Amino acid sequence: MNLHWGAILLAGITIVSFLPGCVKEDNDACGAEGIRVSLYTKTPCLPDTTYPTEIKNITYTLFDHNEILVSHKTVTNIELSSTYAEEFEVGSSLYSVVAWAGVEDEHAILEPLQNGITTKSDLMFRIKREDNLAYSLDGDHIFYGESPAVYVPANTTPETLFETTAINMQEITNRITISIAGLARTDDIEVTIEANNGAMNIDGTIGTDDMIEYEGKYTVQNNTVKASFTTLKLETGYHNILIITNKTLGTELYRGNLLGTLLLMNPDVNLACDHDFNINLIRKTRVTVVHI
Protein backbone atom coordinates (compact mmCIF):
# COMPACT_ATOMS: atom_id res chain seq x y z
CA MET A 1 0.00 0.00 0.00
CA ASN A 2 2.76 2.45 0.91
CA LEU A 3 4.61 1.66 -2.32
CA HIS A 4 1.42 2.24 -4.32
CA TRP A 5 0.81 5.75 -2.90
CA GLY A 6 4.48 6.57 -3.25
CA ALA A 7 4.35 5.74 -6.96
CA ILE A 8 1.29 7.94 -7.45
CA LEU A 9 2.93 10.83 -5.59
CA LEU A 10 6.10 10.50 -7.68
CA ALA A 11 4.08 10.46 -10.91
CA GLY A 12 2.21 13.60 -9.82
CA ILE A 13 5.45 15.41 -9.12
CA THR A 14 6.84 14.36 -12.47
CA ILE A 15 3.73 15.55 -14.37
CA VAL A 16 3.65 18.92 -12.61
CA SER A 17 7.32 19.50 -13.32
CA PHE A 18 6.64 19.25 -17.07
CA LEU A 19 3.58 21.53 -17.14
CA PRO A 20 4.20 24.81 -19.06
CA GLY A 21 3.76 28.20 -17.40
CA CYS A 22 4.79 29.90 -14.20
CA VAL A 23 3.50 30.96 -10.84
CA LYS A 24 2.61 34.69 -10.98
CA GLU A 25 3.63 35.26 -7.36
CA ASP A 26 7.12 34.23 -8.40
CA ASN A 27 7.10 36.73 -11.27
CA ASP A 28 10.73 36.20 -12.21
CA ALA A 29 9.53 33.12 -14.07
CA CYS A 30 6.63 34.93 -15.82
CA GLY A 31 6.71 36.91 -19.02
CA ALA A 32 5.82 40.58 -19.21
CA GLU A 33 2.30 41.86 -19.88
CA GLY A 34 1.10 45.12 -21.32
CA ILE A 35 -0.60 47.00 -24.15
CA ARG A 36 0.25 47.37 -27.83
CA VAL A 37 -1.18 50.60 -29.29
CA SER A 38 -1.70 51.43 -32.97
CA LEU A 39 -2.94 54.70 -34.50
CA TYR A 40 -5.18 55.57 -37.44
CA THR A 41 -7.66 58.22 -38.58
CA LYS A 42 -11.25 57.78 -39.70
CA THR A 43 -13.90 60.51 -39.89
CA PRO A 44 -17.67 60.49 -40.52
CA CYS A 45 -16.99 61.88 -44.01
CA LEU A 46 -14.31 59.38 -45.04
CA PRO A 47 -15.11 55.74 -44.26
CA ASP A 48 -11.63 54.53 -45.22
CA THR A 49 -8.86 54.30 -42.65
CA THR A 50 -6.00 56.72 -43.25
CA TYR A 51 -2.59 57.33 -41.70
CA PRO A 52 -1.91 61.10 -41.73
CA THR A 53 1.64 62.01 -42.73
CA GLU A 54 1.36 65.13 -40.53
CA ILE A 55 1.57 62.95 -37.41
CA LYS A 56 5.26 62.75 -36.54
CA ASN A 57 5.67 63.24 -32.78
CA ILE A 58 3.30 61.60 -30.30
CA THR A 59 2.83 61.81 -26.54
CA TYR A 60 1.18 58.72 -25.06
CA THR A 61 -0.50 58.72 -21.64
CA LEU A 62 -1.86 55.56 -19.95
CA PHE A 63 -4.58 55.85 -17.29
CA ASP A 64 -5.89 53.17 -14.95
CA HIS A 65 -9.54 52.51 -14.10
CA ASN A 66 -9.46 55.41 -11.61
CA GLU A 67 -8.26 57.72 -14.43
CA ILE A 68 -4.88 58.17 -12.74
CA LEU A 69 -1.78 58.38 -14.95
CA VAL A 70 0.37 55.26 -14.66
CA SER A 71 2.73 55.68 -17.62
CA HIS A 72 3.63 58.18 -20.33
CA LYS A 73 6.21 58.67 -23.06
CA THR A 74 6.88 60.74 -26.18
CA VAL A 75 8.08 59.24 -29.45
CA THR A 76 9.42 61.30 -32.36
CA ASN A 77 9.99 61.02 -36.10
CA ILE A 78 7.45 58.27 -36.63
CA GLU A 79 5.68 57.33 -39.83
CA LEU A 80 2.14 56.05 -39.34
CA SER A 81 1.12 52.88 -41.17
CA SER A 82 -0.96 49.78 -40.67
CA THR A 83 2.04 48.11 -39.01
CA TYR A 84 3.12 50.91 -36.69
CA ALA A 85 2.54 50.28 -32.95
CA GLU A 86 4.01 51.17 -29.57
CA GLU A 87 4.23 48.77 -26.62
CA PHE A 88 3.85 49.53 -22.91
CA GLU A 89 4.62 47.09 -20.10
CA VAL A 90 2.01 47.50 -17.34
CA GLY A 91 0.53 45.26 -14.69
CA SER A 92 -2.83 43.54 -14.79
CA SER A 93 -5.64 46.13 -14.69
CA LEU A 94 -8.10 48.11 -16.81
CA TYR A 95 -6.57 50.97 -18.82
CA SER A 96 -7.26 53.65 -21.40
CA VAL A 97 -4.64 55.29 -23.59
CA VAL A 98 -4.72 58.95 -24.65
CA ALA A 99 -2.46 60.17 -27.45
CA TRP A 100 -1.58 63.68 -28.65
CA ALA A 101 0.36 64.52 -31.82
CA GLY A 102 1.86 67.85 -32.85
CA VAL A 103 2.01 69.40 -29.37
CA GLU A 104 5.50 70.91 -29.34
CA ASP A 105 7.25 72.75 -26.49
CA GLU A 106 7.96 75.80 -28.63
CA HIS A 107 4.28 76.68 -29.05
CA ALA A 108 2.55 75.04 -26.09
CA ILE A 109 2.73 75.21 -22.31
CA LEU A 110 2.52 71.56 -21.29
CA GLU A 111 1.16 70.62 -17.90
CA PRO A 112 3.63 68.33 -16.06
CA LEU A 113 2.78 64.64 -16.40
CA GLN A 114 3.30 62.87 -13.06
CA ASN A 115 2.65 59.15 -12.76
CA GLY A 116 0.33 58.40 -9.87
CA ILE A 117 -0.80 62.05 -9.62
CA THR A 118 -2.01 63.42 -12.97
CA THR A 119 -5.66 62.64 -13.71
CA LYS A 120 -7.38 62.46 -17.07
CA SER A 121 -9.31 65.63 -16.27
CA ASP A 122 -6.13 67.67 -15.71
CA LEU A 123 -5.31 70.32 -18.28
CA MET A 124 -3.02 69.07 -21.03
CA PHE A 125 -1.67 72.23 -22.64
CA ARG A 126 -2.18 75.91 -23.38
CA ILE A 127 -1.01 77.76 -26.45
CA LYS A 128 1.82 80.14 -25.56
CA ARG A 129 0.85 83.78 -25.78
CA GLU A 130 2.24 87.25 -25.10
CA ASP A 131 -0.25 89.91 -24.07
CA ASN A 132 -2.97 87.48 -25.22
CA LEU A 133 -1.44 87.24 -28.73
CA ALA A 134 -1.19 83.52 -29.47
CA TYR A 135 1.98 81.86 -30.71
CA SER A 136 1.69 81.21 -34.45
CA LEU A 137 0.51 77.69 -35.29
CA ASP A 138 1.18 78.25 -38.99
CA GLY A 139 1.69 74.87 -40.66
CA ASP A 140 1.04 72.86 -37.47
CA HIS A 141 -1.37 69.94 -37.25
CA ILE A 142 -2.46 68.85 -33.77
CA PHE A 143 -4.28 65.54 -33.31
CA TYR A 144 -5.96 63.90 -30.31
CA GLY A 145 -7.34 60.43 -29.68
CA GLU A 146 -8.35 58.03 -26.91
CA SER A 147 -8.52 54.25 -26.97
CA PRO A 148 -11.42 52.11 -25.78
CA ALA A 149 -10.93 50.63 -22.32
CA VAL A 150 -8.57 47.66 -22.50
CA TYR A 151 -8.14 44.99 -19.82
CA VAL A 152 -4.69 43.50 -19.28
CA PRO A 153 -4.94 40.09 -17.56
CA ALA A 154 -2.20 38.66 -15.37
CA ASN A 155 0.35 36.79 -17.46
CA THR A 156 0.94 33.30 -16.10
CA THR A 157 3.14 32.12 -18.97
CA PRO A 158 6.83 32.63 -19.67
CA GLU A 159 5.92 34.46 -22.90
CA THR A 160 5.48 38.23 -23.27
CA LEU A 161 1.78 39.00 -23.80
CA PHE A 162 0.39 42.35 -24.98
CA GLU A 163 -3.27 43.25 -25.36
CA THR A 164 -3.88 45.27 -28.53
CA THR A 165 -5.86 48.48 -28.88
CA ALA A 166 -6.16 51.23 -31.51
CA ILE A 167 -6.69 54.99 -31.31
CA ASN A 168 -8.62 57.03 -33.86
CA MET A 169 -6.63 60.28 -34.08
CA GLN A 170 -8.75 63.38 -34.81
CA GLU A 171 -7.34 66.73 -35.90
CA ILE A 172 -8.14 69.72 -33.68
CA THR A 173 -6.47 72.45 -35.77
CA ASN A 174 -8.09 74.51 -38.53
CA ARG A 175 -6.59 76.52 -41.37
CA ILE A 176 -8.69 79.56 -42.32
CA THR A 177 -7.99 82.06 -45.10
CA ILE A 178 -9.88 85.37 -45.08
CA SER A 179 -9.89 87.11 -48.48
CA ILE A 180 -11.00 90.75 -48.88
CA ALA A 181 -11.32 91.84 -52.53
CA GLY A 182 -12.17 95.10 -54.31
CA LEU A 183 -10.18 97.36 -51.99
CA ALA A 184 -8.93 100.81 -53.00
CA ARG A 185 -6.00 100.32 -50.61
CA THR A 186 -4.58 97.10 -49.23
CA ASP A 187 -1.93 98.38 -46.80
CA ASP A 188 -4.34 99.54 -44.10
CA ILE A 189 -6.29 96.29 -43.64
CA GLU A 190 -5.85 94.22 -40.47
CA VAL A 191 -7.62 90.91 -39.88
CA THR A 192 -7.90 89.36 -36.41
CA ILE A 193 -9.53 86.27 -34.93
CA GLU A 194 -10.39 86.35 -31.22
CA ALA A 195 -11.31 83.10 -29.45
CA ASN A 196 -11.31 81.43 -26.05
CA ASN A 197 -10.06 78.09 -27.38
CA GLY A 198 -6.38 78.42 -26.45
CA ALA A 199 -6.47 75.68 -23.79
CA MET A 200 -7.18 72.02 -24.51
CA ASN A 201 -8.05 69.38 -21.93
CA ILE A 202 -6.44 65.97 -22.15
CA ASP A 203 -9.79 64.50 -23.28
CA GLY A 204 -9.84 66.71 -26.39
CA THR A 205 -12.34 69.27 -25.10
CA ILE A 206 -11.77 73.02 -24.92
CA GLY A 207 -10.50 74.05 -21.48
CA THR A 208 -11.21 77.14 -19.41
CA ASP A 209 -8.94 79.95 -20.55
CA ASP A 210 -8.63 83.66 -21.23
CA MET A 211 -9.45 85.16 -24.60
CA ILE A 212 -6.57 84.95 -27.07
CA GLU A 213 -5.94 86.64 -30.38
CA TYR A 214 -4.75 84.82 -33.50
CA GLU A 215 -2.55 86.85 -35.84
CA GLY A 216 -2.88 86.37 -39.59
CA LYS A 217 -0.17 85.82 -42.21
CA TYR A 218 -0.79 88.26 -45.09
CA THR A 219 -0.45 88.16 -48.86
CA VAL A 220 -1.62 90.87 -51.30
CA GLN A 221 -2.51 90.43 -54.97
CA ASN A 222 -4.75 92.36 -57.39
CA ASN A 223 -6.32 94.60 -54.73
CA THR A 224 -7.10 91.54 -52.63
CA VAL A 225 -5.79 90.99 -49.11
CA LYS A 226 -5.55 87.42 -47.84
CA ALA A 227 -4.97 86.68 -44.16
CA SER A 228 -4.24 83.05 -43.26
CA PHE A 229 -4.74 81.65 -39.75
CA THR A 230 -4.22 78.35 -37.98
CA THR A 231 -6.50 77.99 -34.96
CA LEU A 232 -7.29 75.34 -32.43
CA LYS A 233 -10.63 73.54 -32.22
CA LEU A 234 -13.77 75.50 -33.09
CA GLU A 235 -17.03 74.60 -31.36
CA THR A 236 -20.44 76.18 -31.04
CA GLY A 237 -21.04 77.85 -27.69
CA TYR A 238 -17.53 79.33 -27.53
CA HIS A 239 -16.50 82.89 -28.32
CA ASN A 240 -14.82 83.13 -31.76
CA ILE A 241 -14.96 86.49 -33.53
CA LEU A 242 -13.66 87.64 -36.93
CA ILE A 243 -12.64 91.32 -36.98
CA ILE A 244 -11.49 93.36 -40.00
CA THR A 245 -10.09 96.81 -39.22
CA ASN A 246 -8.92 99.82 -41.20
CA LYS A 247 -5.68 100.56 -39.35
CA THR A 248 -5.32 104.02 -40.84
CA LEU A 249 -8.73 105.21 -39.74
CA GLY A 250 -8.91 103.03 -36.64
CA THR A 251 -12.38 101.79 -37.59
CA GLU A 252 -13.88 98.31 -37.83
CA LEU A 253 -15.02 97.28 -41.29
CA TYR A 254 -16.43 93.92 -40.24
CA ARG A 255 -17.16 92.06 -36.98
CA GLY A 256 -18.95 88.74 -36.92
CA ASN A 257 -19.03 85.29 -35.35
CA LEU A 258 -16.39 83.23 -37.17
CA LEU A 259 -17.95 79.82 -36.68
CA GLY A 260 -21.44 81.18 -37.25
CA THR A 261 -20.32 82.57 -40.62
CA LEU A 262 -18.88 79.22 -41.66
CA LEU A 263 -21.94 77.22 -40.67
CA LEU A 264 -24.50 79.74 -41.89
CA MET A 265 -23.01 80.29 -45.33
CA ASN A 266 -22.22 76.62 -45.94
CA PRO A 267 -24.46 74.13 -44.12
CA ASP A 268 -22.39 71.24 -45.49
CA VAL A 269 -19.43 72.13 -43.29
CA ASN A 270 -18.69 69.30 -40.86
CA LEU A 271 -16.19 70.34 -38.20
CA ALA A 272 -15.38 66.70 -37.48
CA CYS A 273 -14.10 66.33 -41.04
CA ASP A 274 -13.30 69.75 -42.50
CA HIS A 275 -10.29 71.74 -41.32
CA ASP A 276 -9.45 74.01 -44.27
CA PHE A 277 -11.68 77.00 -45.02
CA ASN A 278 -11.80 80.09 -47.25
CA ILE A 279 -13.97 83.07 -46.32
CA ASN A 280 -14.26 85.55 -49.21
CA LEU A 281 -15.47 89.10 -48.58
CA ILE A 282 -16.05 91.36 -51.60
CA ARG A 283 -16.55 95.12 -51.15
CA LYS A 284 -17.76 94.44 -47.59
CA THR A 285 -21.18 93.41 -48.84
CA ARG A 286 -20.93 89.85 -50.05
CA VAL A 287 -19.70 86.88 -48.08
CA THR A 288 -19.08 83.39 -49.42
CA VAL A 289 -17.63 80.41 -47.62
CA VAL A 290 -15.97 77.43 -49.27
CA HIS A 291 -14.52 74.40 -47.50
CA ILE A 292 -11.77 72.44 -49.22
Legacy VTK file of the C-alpha trace (Angstrom):
# vtk DataFile Version 3.0
C-alpha trace
ASCII
DATASET POLYDATA
POINTS 292 float
0.000 0.000 0.000
2.757 2.450 0.906
4.607 1.662 -2.317
1.423 2.238 -4.317
0.812 5.753 -2.898
4.476 6.573 -3.245
4.346 5.738 -6.956
1.285 7.939 -7.450
2.935 10.831 -5.590
6.100 10.502 -7.681
4.077 10.456 -10.907
2.212 13.604 -9.816
5.448 15.413 -9.116
6.843 14.358 -12.471
3.732 15.547 -14.370
3.650 18.919 -12.607
7.321 19.502 -13.325
6.644 19.247 -17.071
3.579 21.534 -17.139
4.196 24.806 -19.063
3.763 28.198 -17.399
4.792 29.900 -14.202
3.500 30.955 -10.837
2.611 34.688 -10.981
3.631 35.263 -7.363
7.124 34.229 -8.404
7.097 36.732 -11.272
10.728 36.196 -12.210
9.530 33.125 -14.074
6.633 34.929 -15.824
6.713 36.910 -19.021
5.818 40.584 -19.214
2.301 41.857 -19.884
1.096 45.123 -21.315
-0.601 47.001 -24.148
0.252 47.367 -27.826
-1.178 50.605 -29.294
-1.700 51.430 -32.968
-2.942 54.699 -34.502
-5.178 55.571 -37.436
-7.656 58.223 -38.580
-11.250 57.781 -39.704
-13.903 60.515 -39.895
-17.669 60.487 -40.523
-16.988 61.883 -44.015
-14.307 59.379 -45.043
-15.113 55.745 -44.259
-11.632 54.534 -45.220
-8.862 54.295 -42.648
-5.999 56.721 -43.252
-2.587 57.331 -41.701
-1.910 61.104 -41.734
1.638 62.015 -42.729
1.356 65.132 -40.531
1.572 62.947 -37.414
5.264 62.749 -36.540
5.670 63.241 -32.778
3.302 61.600 -30.301
2.829 61.813 -26.542
1.180 58.716 -25.056
-0.503 58.717 -21.639
-1.860 55.563 -19.947
-4.579 55.849 -17.290
-5.888 53.171 -14.947
-9.540 52.510 -14.098
-9.463 55.408 -11.611
-8.264 57.719 -14.425
-4.875 58.165 -12.744
-1.776 58.384 -14.947
0.366 55.265 -14.663
2.729 55.679 -17.618
3.635 58.178 -20.334
6.208 58.673 -23.058
6.883 60.743 -26.178
8.082 59.242 -29.450
9.416 61.297 -32.359
9.985 61.024 -36.104
7.451 58.266 -36.627
5.679 57.327 -39.835
2.143 56.047 -39.339
1.124 52.884 -41.174
-0.960 49.777 -40.671
2.035 48.105 -39.014
3.124 50.913 -36.691
2.539 50.283 -32.951
4.005 51.175 -29.572
4.226 48.770 -26.621
3.846 49.528 -22.911
4.615 47.093 -20.103
2.013 47.498 -17.344
0.531 45.256 -14.690
-2.830 43.545 -14.788
-5.641 46.132 -14.685
-8.103 48.111 -16.811
-6.567 50.968 -18.825
-7.261 53.648 -21.402
-4.641 55.286 -23.595
-4.723 58.951 -24.648
-2.458 60.172 -27.452
-1.581 63.677 -28.650
0.356 64.525 -31.816
1.858 67.849 -32.847
2.014 69.398 -29.368
5.500 70.914 -29.336
7.250 72.747 -26.488
7.963 75.801 -28.626
4.276 76.682 -29.046
2.554 75.044 -26.091
2.727 75.214 -22.306
2.521 71.555 -21.285
1.161 70.617 -17.899
3.635 68.328 -16.065
2.782 64.639 -16.400
3.303 62.875 -13.061
2.653 59.153 -12.761
0.328 58.402 -9.867
-0.800 62.045 -9.621
-2.014 63.421 -12.966
-5.665 62.640 -13.712
-7.379 62.457 -17.067
-9.306 65.629 -16.271
-6.130 67.673 -15.708
-5.313 70.320 -18.283
-3.017 69.065 -21.025
-1.669 72.225 -22.639
-2.181 75.913 -23.375
-1.009 77.761 -26.453
1.816 80.139 -25.562
0.852 83.779 -25.780
2.239 87.254 -25.105
-0.254 89.914 -24.066
-2.975 87.475 -25.221
-1.440 87.237 -28.729
-1.187 83.516 -29.474
1.976 81.859 -30.708
1.692 81.212 -34.447
0.510 77.692 -35.289
1.175 78.253 -38.992
1.690 74.875 -40.658
1.044 72.858 -37.470
-1.365 69.935 -37.249
-2.460 68.849 -33.771
-4.282 65.540 -33.310
-5.955 63.900 -30.315
-7.337 60.425 -29.682
-8.350 58.030 -26.915
-8.515 54.248 -26.975
-11.416 52.115 -25.785
-10.934 50.634 -22.325
-8.566 47.655 -22.501
-8.136 44.991 -19.816
-4.687 43.496 -19.280
-4.936 40.089 -17.561
-2.199 38.657 -15.367
0.350 36.790 -17.462
0.943 33.298 -16.103
3.136 32.120 -18.968
6.829 32.628 -19.667
5.920 34.464 -22.897
5.476 38.230 -23.271
1.777 39.002 -23.796
0.389 42.350 -24.983
-3.268 43.252 -25.356
-3.879 45.271 -28.533
-5.860 48.479 -28.877
-6.162 51.226 -31.511
-6.692 54.991 -31.308
-8.625 57.034 -33.861
-6.628 60.282 -34.082
-8.751 63.379 -34.812
-7.336 66.733 -35.903
-8.141 69.722 -33.679
-6.473 72.448 -35.772
-8.087 74.514 -38.530
-6.594 76.515 -41.372
-8.692 79.555 -42.316
-7.992 82.060 -45.096
-9.877 85.371 -45.078
-9.891 87.111 -48.478
-11.004 90.746 -48.880
-11.323 91.841 -52.527
-12.172 95.099 -54.307
-10.180 97.358 -51.987
-8.930 100.810 -53.001
-6.004 100.321 -50.614
-4.577 97.104 -49.231
-1.928 98.379 -46.801
-4.338 99.541 -44.100
-6.285 96.292 -43.636
-5.851 94.221 -40.466
-7.624 90.907 -39.880
-7.905 89.357 -36.412
-9.525 86.266 -34.926
-10.387 86.348 -31.218
-11.309 83.104 -29.453
-11.306 81.429 -26.049
-10.062 78.087 -27.378
-6.377 78.419 -26.452
-6.473 75.680 -23.791
-7.181 72.017 -24.511
-8.052 69.378 -21.931
-6.442 65.972 -22.146
-9.787 64.504 -23.276
-9.843 66.705 -26.390
-12.337 69.266 -25.099
-11.770 73.018 -24.919
-10.501 74.050 -21.485
-11.208 77.140 -19.412
-8.940 79.948 -20.546
-8.627 83.658 -21.229
-9.446 85.163 -24.602
-6.566 84.952 -27.073
-5.939 86.642 -30.383
-4.753 84.818 -33.502
-2.549 86.849 -35.839
-2.876 86.369 -39.587
-0.171 85.824 -42.214
-0.787 88.263 -45.089
-0.450 88.164 -48.856
-1.617 90.868 -51.296
-2.509 90.430 -54.975
-4.754 92.361 -57.394
-6.315 94.603 -54.729
-7.104 91.538 -52.632
-5.790 90.987 -49.115
-5.553 87.417 -47.839
-4.967 86.679 -44.156
-4.245 83.049 -43.261
-4.745 81.645 -39.754
-4.218 78.346 -37.983
-6.498 77.991 -34.960
-7.289 75.340 -32.433
-10.628 73.539 -32.216
-13.767 75.499 -33.091
-17.030 74.596 -31.361
-20.441 76.181 -31.038
-21.042 77.847 -27.693
-17.535 79.335 -27.530
-16.503 82.885 -28.317
-14.821 83.134 -31.758
-14.958 86.485 -33.534
-13.655 87.637 -36.933
-12.643 91.316 -36.984
-11.492 93.360 -39.997
-10.093 96.807 -39.225
-8.917 99.818 -41.195
-5.675 100.557 -39.346
-5.316 104.023 -40.837
-8.731 105.209 -39.744
-8.912 103.032 -36.638
-12.384 101.789 -37.589
-13.885 98.311 -37.834
-15.024 97.282 -41.295
-16.429 93.925 -40.239
-17.161 92.058 -36.979
-18.949 88.737 -36.922
-19.031 85.286 -35.350
-16.395 83.226 -37.175
-17.954 79.816 -36.680
-21.438 81.180 -37.248
-20.321 82.566 -40.615
-18.879 79.216 -41.657
-21.940 77.225 -40.667
-24.505 79.741 -41.890
-23.009 80.287 -45.329
-22.225 76.625 -45.939
-24.463 74.134 -44.123
-22.393 71.236 -45.491
-19.427 72.129 -43.286
-18.689 69.301 -40.858
-16.187 70.344 -38.204
-15.384 66.703 -37.476
-14.098 66.328 -41.038
-13.301 69.750 -42.500
-10.291 71.737 -41.319
-9.447 74.012 -44.270
-11.684 76.998 -45.022
-11.802 80.093 -47.251
-13.973 83.068 -46.325
-14.264 85.550 -49.208
-15.470 89.099 -48.583
-16.047 91.355 -51.600
-16.547 95.122 -51.151
-17.755 94.438 -47.592
-21.178 93.410 -48.841
-20.934 89.851 -50.050
-19.696 86.877 -48.077
-19.077 83.390 -49.418
-17.625 80.410 -47.618
-15.971 77.425 -49.268
-14.520 74.398 -47.500
-11.770 72.441 -49.215
LINES 1 293
292 0 1 2 3 4 5 6 7 8 9 10 11 12 13 14 15 16 17 18 19 20 21 22 23 24 25 26 27 28 29 30 31 32 33 34 35 36 37 38 39 40 41 42 43 44 45 46 47 48 49 50 51 52 53 54 55 56 57 58 59 60 61 62 63 64 65 66 67 68 69 70 71 72 73 74 75 76 77 78 79 80 81 82 83 84 85 86 87 88 89 90 91 92 93 94 95 96 97 98 99 100 101 102 103 104 105 106 107 108 109 110 111 112 113 114 115 116 117 118 119 120 121 122 123 124 125 126 127 128 129 130 131 132 133 134 135 136 137 138 139 140 141 142 143 144 145 146 147 148 149 150 151 152 153 154 155 156 157 158 159 160 161 162 163 164 165 166 167 168 169 170 171 172 173 174 175 176 177 178 179 180 181 182 183 184 185 186 187 188 189 190 191 192 193 194 195 196 197 198 199 200 201 202 203 204 205 206 207 208 209 210 211 212 213 214 215 216 217 218 219 220 221 222 223 224 225 226 227 228 229 230 231 232 233 234 235 236 237 238 239 240 241 242 243 244 245 246 247 248 249 250 251 252 253 254 255 256 257 258 259 260 261 262 263 264 265 266 267 268 269 270 271 272 273 274 275 276 277 278 279 280 281 282 283 284 285 286 287 288 289 290 291
